[in-house]
Amino acid sequence: MDIRAFQRQIELLYGERDRPRGIDRSFVWFTEEVGELAKEIRREPRREDLLRLELSDVLAWLVTLASQLGIDMAEAADRYAQGCPKCGATPCACP
């Protein structure tokens, strides 16, 4: 699934519920998911299934925020399509 399709799917699944919550509350949910991801990253031994689950939740909340802010995440990702946004190199050659 590409980024644009994923963003549309999340909007279809949760948009009606997320919009009334608003940007501020959605951002709180996003940061909670980042915290859950942090816990899984620190867990030893790491479990790939739980990391994947938490990463997908973080991504879902990120695109939820983008949708509420009117940002197309595929367009945002294009910033990196030609290399590092600062130096233009791949891999990045910034000091």
PDB file with one MODEL, atoms N, CA, C and O in Angstrom:
MODEL        1
ATOM      1  N   MET A   1       0.853  -1.175   0.000  1.00  0.00           N
ATOM      2  CA  MET A   1       0.000   0.000   0.000  1.00  0.00           C
ATOM      3  C   MET A   1       0.899   1.239   0.000  1.00  0.00           C
ATOM      4  O   MET A   1       1.833   1.330   0.797  1.00  0.00           O
ATOM      5  N   ASP A   2       0.620   2.180  -0.883  1.00  0.00           N
ATOM      6  CA  ASP A   2       1.428   3.399  -0.895  1.00  0.00           C
ATOM      7  C   ASP A   2       0.912   4.393   0.157  1.00  0.00           C
ATOM      8  O   ASP A   2      -0.147   4.185   0.749  1.00  0.00           O
ATOM      9  N   ILE A   3       1.657   5.453   0.375  1.00  0.00           N
ATOM     10  CA  ILE A   3       1.332   6.402   1.451  1.00  0.00           C
ATOM     11  C   ILE A   3      -0.021   7.051   1.226  1.00  0.00           C
ATOM     12  O   ILE A   3      -0.812   7.175   2.162  1.00  0.00           O
ATOM     13  N   ARG A   4      -0.297   7.466  -0.001  1.00  0.00           N
ATOM     14  CA  ARG A   4      -1.572   8.144  -0.276  1.00  0.00           C
ATOM     15  C   ARG A   4      -2.751   7.201  -0.020  1.00  0.00           C
ATOM     16  O   ARG A   4      -3.753   7.604   0.571  1.00  0.00           O
ATOM     17  N   ALA A   5      -2.631   5.956  -0.461  1.00  0.00           N
ATOM     18  CA  ALA A   5      -3.698   4.978  -0.232  1.00  0.00           C
ATOM     19  C   ALA A   5      -3.863   4.706   1.259  1.00  0.00           C
ATOM     20  O   ALA A   5      -4.984   4.566   1.746  1.00  0.00           O
ATOM     21  N   PHE A   6      -2.754   4.633   1.979  1.00  0.00           N
ATOM     22  CA  PHE A   6      -2.824   4.409   3.425  1.00  0.00           C
ATOM     23  C   PHE A   6      -3.538   5.569   4.107  1.00  0.00           C
ATOM     24  O   PHE A   6      -4.392   5.354   4.967  1.00  0.00           O
ATOM     25  N   GLN A   7      -3.193   6.795   3.728  1.00  0.00           N
ATOM     26  CA  GLN A   7      -3.836   7.955   4.341  1.00  0.00           C
ATOM     27  C   GLN A   7      -5.342   7.940   4.066  1.00  0.00           C
ATOM     28  O   GLN A   7      -6.141   8.224   4.959  1.00  0.00           O
ATOM     29  N   ARG A   8      -5.724   7.613   2.840  1.00  0.00           N
ATOM     30  CA  ARG A   8      -7.157   7.529   2.509  1.00  0.00           C
ATOM     31  C   ARG A   8      -7.846   6.438   3.330  1.00  0.00           C
ATOM     32  O   ARG A   8      -8.960   6.634   3.815  1.00  0.00           O
ATOM     33  N   GLN A   9      -7.188   5.298   3.484  1.00  0.00           N
ATOM     34  CA  GLN A   9      -7.778   4.197   4.257  1.00  0.00           C
ATOM     35  C   GLN A   9      -7.991   4.596   5.712  1.00  0.00           C
ATOM     36  O   GLN A   9      -9.039   4.307   6.291  1.00  0.00           O
ATOM     37  N   ILE A  10      -7.006   5.257   6.303  1.00  0.00           N
ATOM     38  CA  ILE A  10      -7.145   5.698   7.696  1.00  0.00           C
ATOM     39  C   ILE A  10      -8.271   6.718   7.815  1.00  0.00           C
ATOM     40  O   ILE A  10      -9.025   6.698   8.788  1.00  0.00           O
ATOM     41  N   GLU A  11      -8.390   7.612   6.832  1.00  0.00           N
ATOM     42  CA  GLU A  11      -9.488   8.579   6.842  1.00  0.00           C
ATOM     43  C   GLU A  11     -10.839   7.869   6.779  1.00  0.00           C
ATOM     44  O   GLU A  11     -11.773   8.249   7.485  1.00  0.00           O
ATOM     45  N   LEU A  12     -10.947   6.831   5.930  1.00  0.00           N
ATOM     46  CA  LEU A  12     -12.190   6.071   5.826  1.00  0.00           C
ATOM     47  C   LEU A  12     -12.495   5.322   7.123  1.00  0.00           C
ATOM     48  O   LEU A  12     -13.636   5.297   7.584  1.00  0.00           O
ATOM     49  N   LEU A  13     -11.467   4.719   7.699  1.00  0.00           N
ATOM     50  CA  LEU A  13     -11.664   3.932   8.915  1.00  0.00           C
ATOM     51  C   LEU A  13     -12.012   4.786  10.132  1.00  0.00           C
ATOM     52  O   LEU A  13     -12.917   4.444  10.893  1.00  0.00           O
ATOM     53  N   TYR A  14     -11.302   5.886  10.316  1.00  0.00           N
ATOM     54  CA  TYR A  14     -11.375   6.623  11.583  1.00  0.00           C
ATOM     55  C   TYR A  14     -11.700   8.103  11.462  1.00  0.00           C
ATOM     56  O   TYR A  14     -11.876   8.773  12.479  1.00  0.00           O
ATOM     57  N   GLY A  15     -11.786   8.630  10.244  1.00  0.00           N
ATOM     58  CA  GLY A  15     -11.957  10.071  10.064  1.00  0.00           C
ATOM     59  C   GLY A  15     -13.148  10.665  10.799  1.00  0.00           C
ATOM     60  O   GLY A  15     -13.019  11.711  11.436  1.00  0.00           O
ATOM     61  N   GLU A  16     -14.303  10.016  10.723  1.00  0.00           N
ATOM     62  CA  GLU A  16     -15.494  10.551  11.385  1.00  0.00           C
ATOM     63  C   GLU A  16     -15.312  10.621  12.898  1.00  0.00           C
ATOM     64  O   GLU A  16     -15.874  11.503  13.548  1.00  0.00           O
ATOM     65  N   ARG A  17     -14.547   9.719  13.453  1.00  0.00           N
ATOM     66  CA  ARG A  17     -14.291   9.714  14.890  1.00  0.00           C
ATOM     67  C   ARG A  17     -13.164  10.682  15.254  1.00  0.00           C
ATOM     68  O   ARG A  17     -13.208  11.335  16.296  1.00  0.00           O
ATOM     69  N   ASP A  18     -12.154  10.766  14.383  1.00  0.00           N
ATOM     70  CA  ASP A  18     -10.980  11.581  14.695  1.00  0.00           C
ATOM     71  C   ASP A  18     -11.224  13.078  14.539  1.00  0.00           C
ATOM     72  O   ASP A  18     -10.722  13.866  15.341  1.00  0.00           O
ATOM     73  N   ARG A  19     -11.985  13.486  13.523  1.00  0.00           N
ATOM     74  CA  ARG A  19     -12.193  14.926  13.285  1.00  0.00           C
ATOM     75  C   ARG A  19     -12.800  15.637  14.491  1.00  0.00           C
ATOM     76  O   ARG A  19     -12.310  16.704  14.861  1.00  0.00           O
ATOM     77  N   PRO A  20     -13.849  15.094  15.124  1.00  0.00           N
ATOM     78  CA  PRO A  20     -14.404  15.791  16.288  1.00  0.00           C
ATOM     79  C   PRO A  20     -13.414  15.867  17.465  1.00  0.00           C
ATOM     80  O   PRO A  20     -13.486  16.780  18.287  1.00  0.00           O
ATOM     81  N   ARG A  21     -12.501  14.905  17.530  1.00  0.00           N
ATOM     82  CA  ARG A  21     -11.503  14.910  18.596  1.00  0.00           C
ATOM     83  C   ARG A  21     -10.592  16.126  18.448  1.00  0.00           C
ATOM     84  O   ARG A  21     -10.183  16.729  19.440  1.00  0.00           O
ATOM     85  N   GLY A  22     -10.282  16.477  17.216  1.00  0.00           N
ATOM     86  CA  GLY A  22      -9.472  17.652  16.943  1.00  0.00           C
ATOM     87  C   GLY A  22      -7.984  17.367  16.932  1.00  0.00           C
ATOM     88  O   GLY A  22      -7.523  16.292  17.317  1.00  0.00           O
ATOM     89  N   ILE A  23      -7.255  18.365  16.477  1.00  0.00           N
ATOM     90  CA  ILE A  23      -5.812  18.227  16.304  1.00  0.00           C
ATOM     91  C   ILE A  23      -5.089  18.057  17.635  1.00  0.00           C
ATOM     92  O   ILE A  23      -4.225  17.189  17.761  1.00  0.00           O
ATOM     93  N   ASP A  24      -5.429  18.866  18.621  1.00  0.00           N
ATOM     94  CA  ASP A  24      -4.710  18.785  19.904  1.00  0.00           C
ATOM     95  C   ASP A  24      -4.843  17.414  20.553  1.00  0.00           C
ATOM     96  O   ASP A  24      -3.847  16.833  20.984  1.00  0.00           O
ATOM     97  N   ARG A  25      -6.066  16.891  20.626  1.00  0.00           N
ATOM     98  CA  ARG A  25      -6.272  15.576  21.241  1.00  0.00           C
ATOM     99  C   ARG A  25      -5.666  14.469  20.375  1.00  0.00           C
ATOM    100  O   ARG A  25      -5.124  13.497  20.902  1.00  0.00           O
ATOM    101  N   SER A  26      -5.754  14.611  19.068  1.00  0.00           N
ATOM    102  CA  SER A  26      -5.141  13.609  18.192  1.00  0.00           C
ATOM    103  C   SER A  26      -3.632  13.601  18.365  1.00  0.00           C
ATOM    104  O   SER A  26      -3.004  12.544  18.310  1.00  0.00           O
ATOM    105  N   PHE A  27      -3.045  14.775  18.574  1.00  0.00           N
ATOM    106  CA  PHE A  27      -1.602  14.835  18.812  1.00  0.00           C
ATOM    107  C   PHE A  27      -1.240  14.122  20.109  1.00  0.00           C
ATOM    108  O   PHE A  27      -0.202  13.464  20.182  1.00  0.00           O
ATOM    109  N   VAL A  28      -2.071  14.244  21.121  1.00  0.00           N
ATOM    110  CA  VAL A  28      -1.832  13.515  22.377  1.00  0.00           C
ATOM    111  C   VAL A  28      -1.846  12.018  22.119  1.00  0.00           C
ATOM    112  O   VAL A  28      -0.977  11.300  22.614  1.00  0.00           O
ATOM    113  N   TRP A  29      -2.824  11.531  21.347  1.00  0.00           N
ATOM    114  CA  TRP A  29      -2.879  10.104  21.011  1.00  0.00           C
ATOM    115  C   TRP A  29      -1.625   9.684  20.255  1.00  0.00           C
ATOM    116  O   TRP A  29      -1.061   8.621  20.514  1.00  0.00           O
ATOM    117  N   PHE A  30      -1.192  10.532  19.313  1.00  0.00           N
ATOM    118  CA  PHE A  30       0.018  10.244  18.553  1.00  0.00           C
ATOM    119  C   PHE A  30       1.216  10.084  19.491  1.00  0.00           C
ATOM    120  O   PHE A  30       1.976   9.124  19.367  1.00  0.00           O
ATOM    121  N   THR A  31       1.384  11.007  20.412  1.00  0.00           N
ATOM    122  CA  THR A  31       2.540  10.936  21.313  1.00  0.00           C
ATOM    123  C   THR A  31       2.453   9.719  22.232  1.00  0.00           C
ATOM    124  O   THR A  31       3.480   9.141  22.588  1.00  0.00           O
ATOM    125  N   GLU A  32       1.246   9.328  22.617  1.00  0.00           N
ATOM    126  CA  GLU A  32       1.095   8.101  23.413  1.00  0.00           C
ATOM    127  C   GLU A  32       1.555   6.890  22.618  1.00  0.00           C
ATOM    128  O   GLU A  32       2.209   5.999  23.159  1.00  0.00           O
ATOM    129  N   GLU A  33       1.217   6.855  21.339  1.00  0.00           N
ATOM    130  CA  GLU A  33       1.661   5.737  20.495  1.00  0.00           C
ATOM    131  C   GLU A  33       3.174   5.751  20.324  1.00  0.00           C
ATOM    132  O   GLU A  33       3.796   4.689  20.299  1.00  0.00           O
ATOM    133  N   VAL A  34       3.775   6.922  20.207  1.00  0.00           N
ATOM    134  CA  VAL A  34       5.234   7.006  20.139  1.00  0.00           C
ATOM    135  C   VAL A  34       5.837   6.461  21.428  1.00  0.00           C
ATOM    136  O   VAL A  34       6.857   5.773  21.387  1.00  0.00           O
ATOM    137  N   GLY A  35       5.231   6.753  22.559  1.00  0.00           N
ATOM    138  CA  GLY A  35       5.696   6.216  23.838  1.00  0.00           C
ATOM    139  C   GLY A  35       5.613   4.699  23.886  1.00  0.00           C
ATOM    140  O   GLY A  35       6.521   4.040  24.391  1.00  0.00           O
ATOM    141  N   GLU A  36       4.527   4.146  23.364  1.00  0.00           N
ATOM    142  CA  GLU A  36       4.394   2.685  23.320  1.00  0.00           C
ATOM    143  C   GLU A  36       5.460   2.081  22.411  1.00  0.00           C
ATOM    144  O   GLU A  36       6.004   1.019  22.712  1.00  0.00           O
ATOM    145  N   LEU A  37       5.757   2.747  21.312  1.00  0.00           N
ATOM    146  CA  LEU A  37       6.832   2.283  20.429  1.00  0.00           C
ATOM    147  C   LEU A  37       8.168   2.318  21.166  1.00  0.00           C
ATOM    148  O   LEU A  37       8.967   1.387  21.056  1.00  0.00           O
ATOM    149  N   ALA A  38       8.407   3.377  21.905  1.00  0.00           N
ATOM    150  CA  ALA A  38       9.663   3.492  22.669  1.00  0.00           C
ATOM    151  C   ALA A  38       9.817   2.327  23.641  1.00  0.00           C
ATOM    152  O   ALA A  38      10.911   1.783  23.787  1.00  0.00           O
ATOM    153  N   LYS A  39       8.734   1.942  24.302  1.00  0.00           N
ATOM    154  CA  LYS A  39       8.794   0.801  25.226  1.00  0.00           C
ATOM    155  C   LYS A  39       9.181  -0.479  24.500  1.00  0.00           C
ATOM    156  O   LYS A  39       9.984  -1.267  24.999  1.00  0.00           O
ATOM    157  N   GLU A  40       8.599  -0.683  23.306  1.00  0.00           N
ATOM    158  CA  GLU A  40       8.907  -1.898  22.551  1.00  0.00           C
ATOM    159  C   GLU A  40      10.337  -1.879  22.025  1.00  0.00           C
ATOM    160  O   GLU A  40      10.976  -2.928  21.945  1.00  0.00           O
ATOM    161  N   ILE A  41      10.842  -0.720  21.670  1.00  0.00           N
ATOM    162  CA  ILE A  41      12.225  -0.619  21.206  1.00  0.00           C
ATOM    163  C   ILE A  41      13.186  -0.995  22.327  1.00  0.00           C
ATOM    164  O   ILE A  41      14.209  -1.635  22.083  1.00  0.00           O
ATOM    165  N   ARG A  42      12.857  -0.597  23.560  1.00  0.00           N
ATOM    166  CA  ARG A  42      13.731  -0.870  24.710  1.00  0.00           C
ATOM    167  C   ARG A  42      13.601  -2.293  25.243  1.00  0.00           C
ATOM    168  O   ARG A  42      14.472  -2.759  25.977  1.00  0.00           O
ATOM    169  N   ARG A  43      12.526  -2.984  24.883  1.00  0.00           N
ATOM    170  CA  ARG A  43      12.285  -4.331  25.406  1.00  0.00           C
ATOM    171  C   ARG A  43      13.371  -5.277  24.910  1.00  0.00           C
ATOM    172  O   ARG A  43      13.770  -5.229  23.746  1.00  0.00           O
ATOM    173  N   GLU A  44      13.841  -6.133  25.802  1.00  0.00           N
ATOM    174  CA  GLU A  44      14.800  -7.177  25.436  1.00  0.00           C
ATOM    175  C   GLU A  44      14.225  -8.514  25.863  1.00  0.00           C
ATOM    176  O   GLU A  44      13.834  -8.644  27.023  1.00  0.00           O
ATOM    177  N   PRO A  45      14.153  -9.473  25.033  1.00  0.00           N
ATOM    178  CA  PRO A  45      14.474  -9.374  23.609  1.00  0.00           C
ATOM    179  C   PRO A  45      13.360  -8.639  22.874  1.00  0.00           C
ATOM    180  O   PRO A  45      12.195  -8.689  23.268  1.00  0.00           O
ATOM    181  N   ARG A  46      13.736  -7.964  21.812  1.00  0.00           N
ATOM    182  CA  ARG A  46      12.751  -7.258  20.998  1.00  0.00           C
ATOM    183  C   ARG A  46      11.873  -8.265  20.266  1.00  0.00           C
ATOM    184  O   ARG A  46      12.329  -9.322  19.831  1.00  0.00           O
ATOM    185  N   ARG A  47      10.599  -7.903  20.144  1.00  0.00           N
ATOM    186  CA  ARG A  47       9.653  -8.753  19.410  1.00  0.00           C
ATOM    187  C   ARG A  47       9.220  -8.029  18.148  1.00  0.00           C
ATOM    188  O   ARG A  47       8.573  -6.983  18.207  1.00  0.00           O
ATOM    189  N   GLU A  48       9.583  -8.596  17.012  1.00  0.00           N
ATOM    190  CA  GLU A  48       9.278  -7.963  15.731  1.00  0.00           C
ATOM    191  C   GLU A  48       7.782  -7.736  15.549  1.00  0.00           C
ATOM    192  O   GLU A  48       7.384  -6.709  15.000  1.00  0.00           O
ATOM    193  N   ASP A  49       6.947  -8.663  15.994  1.00  0.00           N
ATOM    194  CA  ASP A  49       5.502  -8.504  15.829  1.00  0.00           C
ATOM    195  C   ASP A  49       4.981  -7.286  16.588  1.00  0.00           C
ATOM    196  O   ASP A  49       4.129  -6.558  16.081  1.00  0.00           O
ATOM    197  N   LEU A  50       5.492  -7.061  17.809  1.00  0.00           N
ATOM    198  CA  LEU A  50       5.050  -5.903  18.594  1.00  0.00           C
ATOM    199  C   LEU A  50       5.634  -4.602  18.045  1.00  0.00           C
ATOM    200  O   LEU A  50       4.968  -3.567  18.060  1.00  0.00           O
ATOM    201  N   LEU A  51       6.865  -4.652  17.564  1.00  0.00           N
ATOM    202  CA  LEU A  51       7.444  -3.459  16.938  1.00  0.00           C
ATOM    203  C   LEU A  51       6.639  -3.061  15.708  1.00  0.00           C
ATOM    204  O   LEU A  51       6.349  -1.882  15.509  1.00  0.00           O
ATOM    205  N   ARG A  52       6.281  -4.028  14.893  1.00  0.00           N
ATOM    206  CA  ARG A  52       5.491  -3.759  13.690  1.00  0.00           C
ATOM    207  C   ARG A  52       4.143  -3.155  14.066  1.00  0.00           C
ATOM    208  O   ARG A  52       3.696  -2.193  13.443  1.00  0.00           O
ATOM    209  N   LEU A  53       3.501  -3.713  15.075  1.00  0.00           N
ATOM    210  CA  LEU A  53       2.207  -3.211  15.535  1.00  0.00           C
ATOM    211  C   LEU A  53       2.325  -1.754  15.983  1.00  0.00           C
ATOM    212  O   LEU A  53       1.527  -0.911  15.573  1.00  0.00           O
ATOM    213  N   GLU A  54       3.308  -1.460  16.812  1.00  0.00           N
ATOM    214  CA  GLU A  54       3.464  -0.091  17.322  1.00  0.00           C
ATOM    215  C   GLU A  54       3.873   0.880  16.226  1.00  0.00           C
ATOM    216  O   GLU A  54       3.408   2.020  16.210  1.00  0.00           O
ATOM    217  N   LEU A  55       4.733   0.452  15.310  1.00  0.00           N
ATOM    218  CA  LEU A  55       5.095   1.315  14.190  1.00  0.00           C
ATOM    219  C   LEU A  55       3.878   1.637  13.329  1.00  0.00           C
ATOM    220  O   LEU A  55       3.716   2.771  12.878  1.00  0.00           O
ATOM    221  N   SER A  56       3.023   0.641  13.102  1.00  0.00           N
ATOM    222  CA  SER A  56       1.832   0.896  12.288  1.00  0.00           C
ATOM    223  C   SER A  56       0.877   1.844  13.004  1.00  0.00           C
ATOM    224  O   SER A  56       0.236   2.672  12.357  1.00  0.00           O
ATOM    225  N   ASP A  57       0.771   1.740  14.335  1.00  0.00           N
ATOM    226  CA  ASP A  57      -0.074   2.670  15.087  1.00  0.00           C
ATOM    227  C   ASP A  57       0.468   4.094  15.009  1.00  0.00           C
ATOM    228  O   ASP A  57      -0.298   5.041  14.834  1.00  0.00           O
ATOM    229  N   VAL A  58       1.790   4.249  15.138  1.00  0.00           N
ATOM    230  CA  VAL A  58       2.399   5.577  15.027  1.00  0.00           C
ATOM    231  C   VAL A  58       2.129   6.152  13.635  1.00  0.00           C
ATOM    232  O   VAL A  58       1.770   7.323  13.505  1.00  0.00           O
ATOM    233  N   LEU A  59       2.297   5.345  12.611  1.00  0.00           N
ATOM    234  CA  LEU A  59       2.046   5.808  11.245  1.00  0.00           C
ATOM    235  C   LEU A  59       0.582   6.210  11.058  1.00  0.00           C
ATOM    236  O   LEU A  59       0.293   7.229  10.432  1.00  0.00           O
ATOM    237  N   ALA A  60      -0.330   5.421  11.593  1.00  0.00           N
ATOM    238  CA  ALA A  60      -1.760   5.736  11.470  1.00  0.00           C
ATOM    239  C   ALA A  60      -2.090   7.069  12.133  1.00  0.00           C
ATOM    240  O   ALA A  60      -2.821   7.881  11.566  1.00  0.00           O
ATOM    241  N   TRP A  61      -1.560   7.293  13.319  1.00  0.00           N
ATOM    242  CA  TRP A  61      -1.832   8.563  13.998  1.00  0.00           C
ATOM    243  C   TRP A  61      -1.136   9.725  13.302  1.00  0.00           C
ATOM    244  O   TRP A  61      -1.663  10.837  13.303  1.00  0.00           O
ATOM    245  N   LEU A  62       0.032   9.499  12.709  1.00  0.00           N
ATOM    246  CA  LEU A  62       0.718  10.550  11.976  1.00  0.00           C
ATOM    247  C   LEU A  62      -0.116  10.988  10.766  1.00  0.00           C
ATOM    248  O   LEU A  62      -0.285  12.184  10.527  1.00  0.00           O
ATOM    249  N   VAL A  63      -0.635  10.021  10.007  1.00  0.00           N
ATOM    250  CA  VAL A  63      -1.442  10.398   8.851  1.00  0.00           C
ATOM    251  C   VAL A  63      -2.782  10.983   9.277  1.00  0.00           C
ATOM    252  O   VAL A  63      -3.347  11.807   8.558  1.00  0.00           O
ATOM    253  N   THR A  64      -3.302  10.574  10.432  1.00  0.00           N
ATOM    254  CA  THR A  64      -4.514  11.204  10.969  1.00  0.00           C
ATOM    255  C   THR A  64      -4.274  12.687  11.202  1.00  0.00           C
ATOM    256  O   THR A  64      -5.084  13.527  10.810  1.00  0.00           O
ATOM    257  N   LEU A  65      -3.150  13.001  11.844  1.00  0.00           N
ATOM    258  CA  LEU A  65      -2.805  14.409  12.074  1.00  0.00           C
ATOM    259  C   LEU A  65      -2.639  15.150  10.756  1.00  0.00           C
ATOM    260  O   LEU A  65      -3.136  16.265  10.597  1.00  0.00           O
ATOM    261  N   ALA A  66      -1.947  14.533   9.818  1.00  0.00           N
ATOM    262  CA  ALA A  66      -1.745  15.163   8.514  1.00  0.00           C
ATOM    263  C   ALA A  66      -3.084  15.462   7.853  1.00  0.00           C
ATOM    264  O   ALA A  66      -3.279  16.552   7.313  1.00  0.00           O
ATOM    265  N   SER A  67      -3.996  14.518   7.889  1.00  0.00           N
ATOM    266  CA  SER A  67      -5.317  14.725   7.292  1.00  0.00           C
ATOM    267  C   SER A  67      -6.046  15.873   7.965  1.00  0.00           C
ATOM    268  O   SER A  67      -6.642  16.711   7.288  1.00  0.00           O
ATOM    269  N   GLN A  68      -6.006  15.922   9.288  1.00  0.00           N
ATOM    270  CA  GLN A  68      -6.679  16.999  10.010  1.00  0.00           C
ATOM    271  C   GLN A  68      -6.054  18.359   9.697  1.00  0.00           C
ATOM    272  O   GLN A  68      -6.730  19.387   9.760  1.00  0.00           O
ATOM    273  N   LEU A  69      -4.778  18.362   9.365  1.00  0.00           N
ATOM    274  CA  LEU A  69      -4.070  19.597   9.038  1.00  0.00           C
ATOM    275  C   LEU A  69      -4.109  19.919   7.543  1.00  0.00           C
ATOM    276  O   LEU A  69      -3.582  20.944   7.110  1.00  0.00           O
ATOM    277  N   GLY A  70      -4.741  19.034   6.755  1.00  0.00           N
ATOM    278  CA  GLY A  70      -4.850  19.257   5.320  1.00  0.00           C
ATOM    279  C   GLY A  70      -3.566  18.976   4.560  1.00  0.00           C
ATOM    280  O   GLY A  70      -3.334  19.549   3.495  1.00  0.00           O
ATOM    281  N   ILE A  71      -2.726  18.092   5.101  1.00  0.00           N
ATOM    282  CA  ILE A  71      -1.443  17.758   4.485  1.00  0.00           C
ATOM    283  C   ILE A  71      -1.533  16.389   3.821  1.00  0.00           C
ATOM    284  O   ILE A  71      -1.947  15.415   4.450  1.00  0.00           O
ATOM    285  N   ASP A  72      -1.147  16.317   2.553  1.00  0.00           N
ATOM    286  CA  ASP A  72      -1.048  15.052   1.836  1.00  0.00           C
ATOM    287  C   ASP A  72       0.323  14.463   2.160  1.00  0.00           C
ATOM    288  O   ASP A  72       1.351  15.029   1.786  1.00  0.00           O
ATOM    289  N   MET A  73       0.336  13.331   2.852  1.00  0.00           N
ATOM    290  CA  MET A  73       1.609  12.744   3.283  1.00  0.00           C
ATOM    291  C   MET A  73       2.457  12.273   2.106  1.00  0.00           C
ATOM    292  O   MET A  73       3.683  12.253   2.210  1.00  0.00           O
ATOM    293  N   ALA A  74       1.839  11.897   0.995  1.00  0.00           N
ATOM    294  CA  ALA A  74       2.627  11.507  -0.181  1.00  0.00           C
ATOM    295  C   ALA A  74       3.405  12.716  -0.696  1.00  0.00           C
ATOM    296  O   ALA A  74       4.570  12.590  -1.073  1.00  0.00           O
ATOM    297  N   GLU A  75       2.768  13.881  -0.711  1.00  0.00           N
ATOM    298  CA  GLU A  75       3.466  15.094  -1.116  1.00  0.00           C
ATOM    299  C   GLU A  75       4.562  15.447  -0.110  1.00  0.00           C
ATOM    300  O   GLU A  75       5.645  15.881  -0.501  1.00  0.00           O
ATOM    301  N   ALA A  76       4.288  15.264   1.173  1.00  0.00           N
ATOM    302  CA  ALA A  76       5.295  15.544   2.202  1.00  0.00           C
ATOM    303  C   ALA A  76       6.501  14.620   2.031  1.00  0.00           C
ATOM    304  O   ALA A  76       7.644  15.052   2.177  1.00  0.00           O
ATOM    305  N   ALA A  77       6.241  13.350   1.721  1.00  0.00           N
ATOM    306  CA  ALA A  77       7.328  12.381   1.548  1.00  0.00           C
ATOM    307  C   ALA A  77       8.177  12.694   0.324  1.00  0.00           C
ATOM    308  O   ALA A  77       9.361  12.360   0.282  1.00  0.00           O
ATOM    309  N   ASP A  78       7.569  13.337  -0.674  1.00  0.00           N
ATOM    310  CA  ASP A  78       8.315  13.692  -1.893  1.00  0.00           C
ATOM    311  C   ASP A  78       9.511  14.595  -1.598  1.00  0.00           C
ATOM    312  O   ASP A  78      10.434  14.693  -2.407  1.00  0.00           O
ATOM    313  N   ARG A  79       9.493  15.242  -0.460  1.00  0.00           N
ATOM    314  CA  ARG A  79      10.614  16.103  -0.060  1.00  0.00           C
ATOM    315  C   ARG A  79      11.932  15.319  -0.066  1.00  0.00           C
ATOM    316  O   ARG A  79      12.998  15.899  -0.271  1.00  0.00           O
ATOM    317  N   TYR A  80      11.860  14.021   0.155  1.00  0.00           N
ATOM    318  CA  TYR A  80      13.055  13.168   0.237  1.00  0.00           C
ATOM    319  C   TYR A  80      13.314  12.373  -1.038  1.00  0.00           C
ATOM    320  O   TYR A  80      14.263  11.591  -1.090  1.00  0.00           O
ATOM    321  N   ALA A  81      12.493  12.557  -2.063  1.00  0.00           N
ATOM    322  CA  ALA A  81      12.570  11.730  -3.271  1.00  0.00           C
ATOM    323  C   ALA A  81      13.887  11.876  -4.019  1.00  0.00           C
ATOM    324  O   ALA A  81      14.353  10.909  -4.622  1.00  0.00           O
ATOM    325  N   GLN A  82      14.490  13.037  -4.001  1.00  0.00           N
ATOM    326  CA  GLN A  82      15.721  13.280  -4.754  1.00  0.00           C
ATOM    327  C   GLN A  82      16.965  13.251  -3.882  1.00  0.00           C
ATOM    328  O   GLN A  82      18.044  13.639  -4.329  1.00  0.00           O
ATOM    329  N   GLY A  83      16.826  12.796  -2.643  1.00  0.00           N
ATOM    330  CA  GLY A  83      17.960  12.745  -1.723  1.00  0.00           C
ATOM    331  C   GLY A  83      17.713  13.615  -0.508  1.00  0.00           C
ATOM    332  O   GLY A  83      16.586  14.035  -0.249  1.00  0.00           O
ATOM    333  N   CYS A  84      18.754  13.877   0.221  1.00  0.00           N
ATOM    334  CA  CYS A  84      18.663  14.703   1.421  1.00  0.00           C
ATOM    335  C   CYS A  84      18.103  16.076   1.047  1.00  0.00           C
ATOM    336  O   CYS A  84      18.603  16.703   0.114  1.00  0.00           O
ATOM    337  N   PRO A  85      17.076  16.554   1.753  1.00  0.00           N
ATOM    338  CA  PRO A  85      16.519  17.863   1.419  1.00  0.00           C
ATOM    339  C   PRO A  85      17.509  19.018   1.567  1.00  0.00           C
ATOM    340  O   PRO A  85      17.326  20.067   0.951  1.00  0.00           O
ATOM    341  N   LYS A  86      18.545  18.839   2.369  1.00  0.00           N
ATOM    342  CA  LYS A  86      19.524  19.915   2.570  1.00  0.00           C
ATOM    343  C   LYS A  86      20.661  19.864   1.549  1.00  0.00           C
ATOM    344  O   LYS A  86      20.956  20.866   0.899  1.00  0.00           O
ATOM    345  N   CYS A  87      21.296  18.704   1.407  1.00  0.00           N
ATOM    346  CA  CYS A  87      22.471  18.620   0.533  1.00  0.00           C
ATOM    347  C   CYS A  87      22.176  17.975  -0.810  1.00  0.00           C
ATOM    348  O   CYS A  87      22.976  18.093  -1.738  1.00  0.00           O
ATOM    349  N   GLY A  88      21.048  17.299  -0.930  1.00  0.00           N
ATOM    350  CA  GLY A  88      20.674  16.649  -2.180  1.00  0.00           C
ATOM    351  C   GLY A  88      21.321  15.313  -2.438  1.00  0.00           C
ATOM    352  O   GLY A  88      21.027  14.667  -3.444  1.00  0.00           O
ATOM    353  N   ALA A  89      22.191  14.888  -1.555  1.00  0.00           N
ATOM    354  CA  ALA A  89      22.937  13.637  -1.770  1.00  0.00           C
ATOM    355  C   ALA A  89      22.184  12.427  -1.209  1.00  0.00           C
ATOM    356  O   ALA A  89      21.359  12.538  -0.303  1.00  0.00           O
ATOM    357  N   THR A  90      22.509  11.257  -1.794  1.00  0.00           N
ATOM    358  CA  THR A  90      22.046   9.971  -1.297  1.00  0.00           C
ATOM    359  C   THR A  90      23.239   9.031  -1.267  1.00  0.00           C
ATOM    360  O   THR A  90      23.749   8.683  -2.332  1.00  0.00           O
ATOM    361  N   PRO A  91      23.713   8.600  -0.096  1.00  0.00           N
ATOM    362  CA  PRO A  91      23.230   8.979   1.221  1.00  0.00           C
ATOM    363  C   PRO A  91      23.582  10.415   1.564  1.00  0.00           C
ATOM    364  O   PRO A  91      24.412  11.038   0.902  1.00  0.00           O
ATOM    365  N   CYS A  92      22.952  10.928   2.591  1.00  0.00           N
ATOM    366  CA  CYS A  92      23.165  12.303   3.028  1.00  0.00           C
ATOM    367  C   CYS A  92      24.663  12.561   3.270  1.00  0.00           C
ATOM    368  O   CYS A  92      25.360  11.743   3.870  1.00  0.00           O
ATOM    369  N   ALA A  93      25.126  13.701   2.794  1.00  0.00           N
ATOM    370  CA  ALA A  93      26.534  14.084   2.967  1.00  0.00           C
ATOM    371  C   ALA A  93      26.673  15.313   3.854  1.00  0.00           C
ATOM    372  O   ALA A  93      27.741  15.922   3.912  1.00  0.00           O
ATOM    373  N   CYS A  94      25.598  15.677   4.544  1.00  0.00           N
ATOM    374  CA  CYS A  94      25.664  16.830   5.450  1.00  0.00           C
ATOM    375  C   CYS A  94      26.693  16.563   6.547  1.00  0.00           C
ATOM    376  O   CYS A  94      26.857  15.428   6.995  1.00  0.00           O
ATOM    377  N   PRO A  95      27.383  17.618   6.974  1.00  0.00           N
ATOM    378  CA  PRO A  95      28.372  17.420   8.059  1.00  0.00           C
ATOM    379  C   PRO A  95      27.710  17.055   9.367  1.00  0.00           C
ATOM    380  O   PRO A  95      28.393  16.857  10.371  1.00  0.00           O
TER     381      PRO A  95
ENDMDL
END
